[in-house]
């Protein structure tokens, strides 16, 4: 009888542990990948460059169809190599100095530059809780959460797990192109549908002077105005009303250090141009606009530390120094 009692107790212990394991929903750990050794060249990508950012050390990071490429002012290093045949759309350096790479098809890659190239990358997909593997944009909010805008909704990552948001939660559309947080703490979502505003609890739709849909880019300028660019043109929202500056397609909006607003998109003739809206003339009905013509699709922009404007194109990356445009092709 004593042996039977011990055996019964053992079965009860195993059963309880199984129940506990089934009820505990832990986030699967990210997949650790062996990095391909960074390929260094004297020239940049020759295909689409969609996002450009500058890190704390002054290096430029390019999200391209050929991978994530770092430029140190002398040479280009492909960090991801042939990691994926899909396209990289976004790159973000977080407050800790680590990097996040968004891929339009294979999810998110996390890169710690303190580890030597050849060590490892971490990979997050829907298997780890990401809402969708088609990642378009990445944003870090003031509390350190990392937001991912995808073709299937938005994901918020707190360092441990993902919380996902879709149209079921109030998003106006699941296809997200841009995310920012304004000075009041509200999050703005530029989607293929309407513009969504999230206050931490519920979503609302921007309706000032009518809705603004198919938004590709959102920024907040130094004075707190929200700028939206997309299929409906370029609009500035001041908190109560909005002003439309063009109805031509605008793919990207950027504010330089002087307060000028730059856009990439099409002009009245359907030609791709960089447009600079002069900050001092913004309050007038007809602001001064300078157009810099370019023949191919234009994507993201950046003002580097030296004041030059970098922009991505269908065929690589370019630099504008105020006078000339320089390419970095092979």
C-alpha positions in Angstrom: 0.0 0.0 0.0 2.9 2.4 0.8 4.3 1.9 -2.7 0.9 2.5 -4.3 0.5 5.8 -2.3 3.9 7.0 -3.4 3.1 6.2 -7.0 -0.3 8.0 -6.8 1.4 11.1 -5.4 4.0 11.0 -8.2 1.2 10.9 -10.8 -0.5 13.8 -9.2 2.7 15.9 -9.2 3.3 15.2 -13.0 -0.4 16.0 -13.8 -0.2 19.4 -11.9 3.0 20.4 -13.7 1.5 19.5 -17.0 -1.6 21.7 -16.3 0.7 24.6 -15.2 2.7 24.3 -18.4 -0.4 24.4 -20.5 -1.9 27.4 -18.8 1.3 29.5 -18.9 1.5 31.3 -22.3 5.1 32.3 -22.7 6.3 34.2 -25.7 8.6 32.0 -27.9 12.1 33.3 -27.8 13.5 35.0 -30.9 15.5 32.9 -33.3 19.2 33.5 -33.1 20.8 33.5 -36.5 24.4 33.3 -37.6 25.3 36.5 -39.4 26.8 36.6 -42.8 30.1 38.4 -42.6 29.7 42.0 -43.6 30.6 42.7 -47.2 32.5 46.0 -47.6 32.4 48.0 -50.8 33.3 51.5 -52.0 29.8 51.9 -53.6 26.2 51.8 -52.3 23.2 49.8 -53.2 21.9 49.9 -56.8 18.3 49.0 -56.0 15.6 50.7 -53.9 16.7 52.5 -50.7 13.5 53.2 -48.7 14.8 54.4 -45.3 17.9 56.4 -44.3 18.9 57.2 -40.7 22.1 58.4 -39.0 23.3 56.8 -35.7 24.8 58.3 -32.7 28.3 57.8 -34.1 27.5 59.5 -37.4 27.2 56.4 -39.6 24.4 56.3 -42.1 22.1 53.2 -42.3 20.2 52.3 -45.4 17.3 49.9 -45.7 17.5 48.6 -49.2 16.5 45.7 -51.4 20.0 44.4 -51.0 20.0 44.4 -47.2 20.8 46.8 -44.4 23.9 48.8 -45.4 26.0 51.0 -43.1 28.0 53.9 -44.5 30.9 55.3 -42.4 31.7 58.1 -44.8 34.3 56.0 -46.7 32.8 52.6 -47.4 29.6 50.7 -47.4 29.1 47.6 -45.2 26.2 45.2 -45.9 25.2 44.1 -42.4 22.6 41.5 -43.4 24.1 40.2 -46.6 21.9 37.8 -48.4 19.9 37.1 -45.2 16.6 37.4 -47.1 15.5 37.7 -50.7 12.7 40.0 -49.5 13.0 43.8 -49.2 14.2 45.8 -46.2 11.9 48.8 -45.7 13.0 50.3 -42.4 15.8 50.7 -39.9 15.8 52.1 -36.3 18.4 52.7 -33.7 16.8 52.5 -30.3 17.8 54.5 -27.2 20.2 51.7 -26.1 22.2 51.8 -29.4 20.8 48.6 -30.8 19.2 48.4 -34.2 15.9 47.0 -35.6 15.5 46.1 -39.3 12.1 45.7 -40.8 11.7 43.3 -43.7 8.8 43.3 -46.1 8.2 39.6 -45.9 10.3 38.0 -43.2 9.6 40.0 -40.1 12.1 41.9 -37.9 15.8 41.5 -37.2 17.4 42.8 -34.1 21.1 43.7 -34.2 23.5 44.5 -31.4 26.5 46.3 -32.9 28.6 45.6 -29.7 28.8 42.0 -31.0 31.3 41.5 -33.8 30.0 40.9 -37.3 29.8 37.1 -37.7 28.2 36.5 -34.3 24.4 36.6 -34.4 21.2 38.4 -35.3 17.9 37.9 -33.5 14.9 37.3 -35.7 11.2 37.9 -34.8 8.3 36.7 -36.9 4.7 35.8 -36.4 6.0 32.7 -34.5 7.2 35.0 -31.8 4.0 37.1 -31.7 4.5 39.7 -34.4 1.2 40.5 -36.0 2.5 40.1 -39.6 5.8 39.5 -41.3 5.4 42.4 -43.8 7.1 45.1 -41.7 7.0 48.6 -43.3 8.0 51.0 -40.5 9.5 50.9 -37.0 9.1 53.5 -34.2 10.3 53.8 -30.6 7.9 55.6 -28.2 8.9 57.7 -25.2 8.6 54.8 -22.8 11.0 52.6 -24.9 8.4 50.4 -26.5 9.1 49.5 -30.1 6.2 49.7 -32.6 6.1 47.9 -35.9 3.8 48.9 -38.7 3.0 46.0 -40.9 0.7 45.0 -43.7 -1.5 43.2 -41.2 -1.7 45.7 -38.3 0.6 47.2 -35.6 2.7 45.4 -33.0 4.1 46.9 -29.8 7.1 45.2 -28.3 8.0 45.9 -24.6 11.2 43.8 -24.6 9.3 40.7 -23.5 6.2 40.2 -25.6 4.1 41.6 -28.4 0.8 43.3 -28.2 -1.0 43.5 -31.5 -3.6 46.0 -32.8 -5.8 45.5 -35.9 -9.1 46.9 -37.2 -10.8 44.8 -34.6 -9.1 47.1 -32.0 -10.0 50.3 -33.8 -7.3 50.8 -36.4 -8.8 52.4 -39.5 -6.8 49.9 -41.7 -4.4 47.1 -41.2 -1.9 48.2 -43.8 0.3 50.7 -41.9 2.9 52.9 -43.6 4.0 55.3 -40.8 3.9 55.7 -37.0 4.8 58.7 -34.8 4.2 59.9 -31.3 3.3 63.5 -30.8 4.2 65.9 -28.0 1.0 65.0 -26.1 1.8 61.3 -26.1 -0.8 60.3 -28.8 0.3 57.9 -31.4 -0.5 58.6 -35.1 -0.9 55.8 -37.6 -0.7 56.5 -41.3 -2.5 53.7 -43.1 -3.8 52.8 -46.5 -7.2 53.8 -45.2 -7.7 56.8 -42.9 -5.4 58.4 -40.4 -5.6 56.8 -36.9 -4.9 58.5 -33.6 -4.4 56.3 -30.5 -4.5 57.8 -27.0 -3.4 54.7 -25.2 -6.9 53.3 -24.8 -8.9 53.9 -28.0 -8.5 54.9 -31.6 -9.9 57.9 -33.4 -9.9 59.0 -37.0 -8.5 62.4 -38.1 -11.5 64.3 -39.6 -10.3 67.9 -39.7 -11.4 69.4 -43.0 -12.3 65.9 -44.1 -10.5 62.6 -43.6 -7.0 62.1 -45.0 -6.4 58.6 -46.4 -3.6 56.5 -48.0 -1.0 58.2 -45.8 2.6 57.2 -46.5 4.4 59.5 -44.1 3.7 61.5 -40.9 5.9 63.9 -38.9 5.5 66.5 -36.2 7.4 69.7 -36.8 9.1 71.8 -34.2 6.0 73.9 -33.4 3.8 70.9 -32.9 2.0 70.8 -36.3 1.4 67.3 -37.8 2.3 66.9 -41.5 0.8 64.1 -43.5 1.9 63.0 -47.0 0.3 60.4 -49.2 -2.0 59.7 -52.1 -4.1 62.8 -51.2 -1.1 65.1 -51.3 0.5 67.1 -48.5 -1.5 68.4 -45.5 -0.6 70.3 -42.3 -2.8 69.8 -39.2 -2.5 72.4 -36.4 -4.6 70.7 -33.8 -8.0 72.0 -35.0 -7.9 72.7 -38.8 -5.8 71.4 -41.7 -4.2 73.1 -44.7 -3.6 71.3 -48.0 -0.4 72.4 -49.9 -0.6 70.0 -52.8 -2.9 67.3 -54.0 -0.1 65.6 -55.9 1.3 62.3 -54.5 3.7 62.7 -51.6 5.7 59.7 -50.5 7.8 61.1 -47.7 7.8 64.2 -45.5 10.9 65.5 -43.6 11.7 68.7 -41.6 15.3 69.9 -41.7 17.1 71.7 -38.9 16.0 75.2 -40.2 12.3 74.2 -40.1 12.0 73.8 -43.9 9.7 70.9 -45.0 11.0 68.5 -47.6 8.9 66.1 -49.6 9.5 63.4 -52.2 6.8 62.8 -54.7 5.4 64.0 -58.0 4.8 67.5 -59.3 2.0 68.9 -61.5 3.7 67.3 -64.6 3.9 63.9 -63.0 7.7 64.1 -62.6 9.4 62.8 -59.5 10.9 65.7 -57.5 12.3 66.7 -54.1 10.4 69.7 -52.9 11.5 72.1 -50.2 8.9 74.3 -48.6 10.5 77.4 -47.2 9.8 77.7 -43.4 9.5 81.5 -43.5 6.8 81.5 -46.1 4.7 78.7 -44.6 2.2 81.0 -43.1 1.3 82.5 -46.5 -1.2 81.1 -48.9 1.5 80.5 -51.5 4.7 79.3 -49.7 8.0 79.3 -51.6 8.7 75.9 -53.0 11.9 74.8 -54.6 11.8 71.6 -56.8 14.8 69.4 -57.5 13.9 67.1 -60.4 14.7 63.4 -60.3 13.7 60.8 -62.9 13.0 57.8 -60.7 10.8 56.9 -57.7 11.9 58.7 -54.5 11.6 57.3 -51.0 13.0 58.3 -47.6 15.1 61.4 -46.7 17.6 62.5 -44.1 19.5 65.6 -43.2 23.0 64.4 -42.2 25.1 66.1 -39.6 26.9 68.1 -42.2 23.7 69.6 -43.5 23.5 67.6 -46.7 20.2 66.0 -47.7 20.3 62.3 -48.5 17.5 60.6 -50.3 16.7 57.1 -51.4 15.6 56.2 -54.9 14.6 53.3 -57.0 18.2 52.8 -58.0 20.2 53.6 -54.9 21.1 56.5 -52.6 21.9 60.1 -53.4 23.3 63.1 -51.6 22.3 66.8 -52.2 24.7 69.4 -50.9 22.6 72.4 -51.8 24.1 72.6 -55.3 24.8 69.2 -56.8 23.4 65.7 -56.5 25.9 62.9 -56.0 25.1 59.2 -56.5 27.0 56.3 -54.9 26.5 53.7 -57.6 29.0 51.0 -58.6 
